[in-house]
């Protein structure tokens, strides 16, 4: 996923999928290293992903890394954000039928 750049620093590849995939995978993988999730979400935003879930997840991870939230609190907040996104998406699909 990472490789050396021209200046010797490591670069990150853009994550595959949307925020639901990226956050869900991070949670499934044991919710370790919130800075890696933060980097993935930042790349997604830079690449133009302004979905509500992407922005909310990026904000939650930023709060967690800046304030030192316990991992359990971040996991709970991100899990709630995923649930809310699923509900929002479900309602949007139902309303569009």
Residue frames relative to the residue before (quaternion, step in Angstrom):
aa qw qx qy qz dx dy dz
X 1.0000 0.0000 0.0000 0.0000 0.00 0.00 0.00
X 0.7686 0.2520 -0.1513 0.5682 3.57 1.09 -0.59
X 0.0042 0.7840 -0.6207 -0.0058 3.50 -1.24 0.43
X 0.6134 -0.5592 0.3862 0.4023 3.57 -1.17 0.34
X 0.3315 -0.7100 0.5806 0.2212 3.54 -1.11 0.68
X 0.7372 -0.3979 0.2964 0.4586 3.56 -1.30 -0.05
X 0.7473 0.4057 -0.2051 0.4846 3.58 1.07 -0.69
X 0.6382 -0.5713 0.3220 0.4033 3.58 1.21 0.37
X 0.5785 0.5508 -0.3953 0.4535 3.60 1.22 -0.07
X 0.5026 -0.6413 0.4820 0.3221 3.55 -1.20 0.48
X 0.2157 -0.7595 0.6017 0.1211 3.52 -1.10 0.74
X 0.3244 -0.7362 0.5600 0.1979 3.56 -1.18 0.58
X 0.4122 -0.6725 0.5650 0.2422 3.50 -1.14 0.80
X 0.5595 -0.5937 0.4516 0.3613 3.57 -1.07 0.67
X 0.4892 -0.6772 0.4587 0.3028 3.59 -0.89 0.89
X 0.4514 -0.6608 0.5282 0.2839 3.54 -1.20 0.57
X 0.7850 0.3323 -0.2421 0.4634 3.56 -1.06 0.72
X 0.5810 -0.5614 0.4516 0.3784 3.51 -1.35 -0.16
X 0.7556 -0.3838 0.2634 0.4608 3.56 -1.30 -0.02
X 0.5990 0.5612 -0.3677 0.4371 3.59 1.04 -0.70
X 0.6669 0.4940 -0.2947 0.4737 3.58 0.97 -0.87
X 0.6914 0.4983 -0.2820 0.4406 3.56 0.83 -1.03
X 0.6892 0.4575 -0.2796 0.4874 3.60 0.87 -0.94
X 0.6489 0.5275 -0.3155 0.4485 3.58 0.94 -0.87
X 0.6565 0.4997 -0.3071 0.4744 3.56 0.96 -0.86
X 0.6330 0.5313 -0.3289 0.4569 3.58 0.98 -0.84
X 0.6627 0.4933 -0.3028 0.4751 3.59 0.95 -0.87
X 0.6648 0.5074 -0.3014 0.4580 3.60 0.95 -0.88
X 0.6882 0.4851 -0.2755 0.4638 3.58 1.09 -0.69
X 0.6846 -0.5176 0.2767 0.4322 3.58 1.21 0.27
X 0.4132 -0.7559 0.4408 0.2521 3.60 1.27 0.22
X 0.3594 0.7198 -0.5110 0.3028 3.57 0.94 0.88
X 0.8497 0.1923 -0.1454 0.4689 3.54 -1.26 0.49
X 0.1033 -0.8261 0.5523 0.0443 3.60 0.31 1.18
X 0.5743 0.5936 -0.3895 0.4077 3.61 1.14 -0.46
X 0.6140 0.5306 -0.3470 0.4702 3.60 1.11 -0.61
X 0.6448 0.4952 -0.3148 0.4898 3.59 1.00 -0.80
X 0.6320 0.5337 -0.3285 0.4558 3.57 0.98 -0.83
X 0.6495 0.5111 -0.3141 0.4672 3.59 0.97 -0.83
X 0.6531 0.5103 -0.3185 0.4600 3.60 0.93 -0.86
X 0.6761 0.4847 -0.2973 0.4685 3.59 0.89 -0.89
X 0.6245 0.5345 -0.3360 0.4598 3.58 1.03 -0.74
X 0.6404 0.5129 -0.3184 0.4749 3.58 0.96 -0.84
X 0.6438 0.5229 -0.3244 0.4548 3.58 0.95 -0.84
X 0.6613 0.4942 -0.3058 0.4742 3.59 0.95 -0.85
X 0.6364 0.5222 -0.3244 0.4660 3.60 0.94 -0.85
X 0.7024 0.4550 -0.2554 0.4842 3.57 1.07 -0.78
X 0.6885 -0.5425 0.2590 0.4057 3.59 1.25 0.29
X 0.4954 0.6400 -0.4481 0.3797 3.63 1.23 0.05
X 0.0403 0.8075 -0.5835 0.0763 3.56 -0.42 1.26
X 0.2406 0.7864 -0.5357 0.1913 3.58 1.11 0.60
X 0.6319 -0.5501 0.3756 0.3961 3.59 -1.11 0.58
X 0.6646 0.5033 -0.3205 0.4497 3.61 0.92 -0.81
X 0.6392 0.5239 -0.3366 0.4513 3.60 0.92 -0.81
X 0.6899 0.4758 -0.2811 0.4677 3.57 0.86 -0.94
X 0.6610 0.4969 -0.3127 0.4673 3.60 0.96 -0.82
X 0.6592 0.5035 -0.3129 0.4626 3.59 0.90 -0.90
X 0.6448 0.5144 -0.3239 0.4634 3.59 0.95 -0.85
X 0.6489 0.5110 -0.3130 0.4689 3.59 1.00 -0.80
X 0.6591 0.5085 -0.3102 0.4592 3.60 0.93 -0.87
X 0.6706 0.4827 -0.3068 0.4724 3.59 0.90 -0.87
X 0.6272 0.5288 -0.3389 0.4606 3.60 1.00 -0.77
X 0.6420 0.5129 -0.3212 0.4707 3.60 0.95 -0.86
X 0.6713 0.5133 -0.2993 0.4431 3.55 0.91 -0.94
X 0.7094 0.4504 -0.2792 0.4648 3.58 0.85 -0.88
X 0.6680 0.5012 -0.3056 0.4573 3.60 1.07 -0.64
X 0.7846 0.3424 -0.1657 0.4896 3.57 0.97 -0.84
X 0.4619 -0.7107 0.4300 0.3109 3.57 1.24 -0.12
X 0.1198 0.8049 -0.5650 0.1360 3.58 1.05 0.76
X 0.5279 -0.5816 0.5098 0.3510 3.53 -1.22 0.49
X 0.6195 -0.5671 0.3922 0.3751 3.57 -1.08 0.69
X 0.6326 0.5503 -0.3346 0.4301 3.58 0.99 -0.82
X 0.6475 0.5176 -0.3217 0.4577 3.58 1.01 -0.75
X 0.6509 0.4971 -0.3142 0.4801 3.59 0.99 -0.80
X 0.6387 0.5200 -0.3277 0.4628 3.59 0.93 -0.86
X 0.6617 0.4997 -0.3080 0.4663 3.59 0.91 -0.88
X 0.6689 0.5001 -0.3055 0.4573 3.60 0.89 -0.88
X 0.6837 0.4689 -0.2910 0.4774 3.60 0.93 -0.86
X 0.6141 0.5341 -0.3464 0.4664 3.58 1.05 -0.70
X 0.6444 0.5079 -0.3090 0.4809 3.57 1.01 -0.84
X 0.6424 0.5201 -0.3234 0.4607 3.61 0.95 -0.82
X 0.6400 0.5108 -0.3247 0.4733 3.60 1.01 -0.77
X 0.6469 0.5148 -0.3151 0.4660 3.58 0.97 -0.85
X 0.6582 0.5036 -0.3050 0.4692 3.57 0.91 -0.89
X 0.6440 0.5146 -0.3204 0.4668 3.58 1.00 -0.80
X 0.6383 0.5201 -0.3255 0.4650 3.58 0.98 -0.81
X 0.6512 0.5021 -0.3107 0.4768 3.57 0.99 -0.80
X 0.6457 0.5214 -0.3100 0.4638 3.57 0.94 -0.93
X 0.6717 0.4908 -0.2859 0.4756 3.57 0.94 -0.94
X 0.6447 0.5301 -0.3114 0.4543 3.58 0.98 -0.85
X 0.6611 0.4917 -0.2932 0.4850 3.56 0.96 -0.88
X 0.6532 0.5206 -0.3089 0.4548 3.58 0.98 -0.85
X 0.6567 0.4879 -0.3057 0.4871 3.59 1.01 -0.78
X 0.6604 0.5088 -0.3095 0.4574 3.58 0.93 -0.88
X 0.6650 0.5066 -0.2966 0.4617 3.56 0.98 -0.87
X 0.6897 0.4935 -0.2761 0.4522 3.56 1.11 -0.65
X 0.5567 0.6302 -0.3886 0.3768 3.61 1.22 -0.28
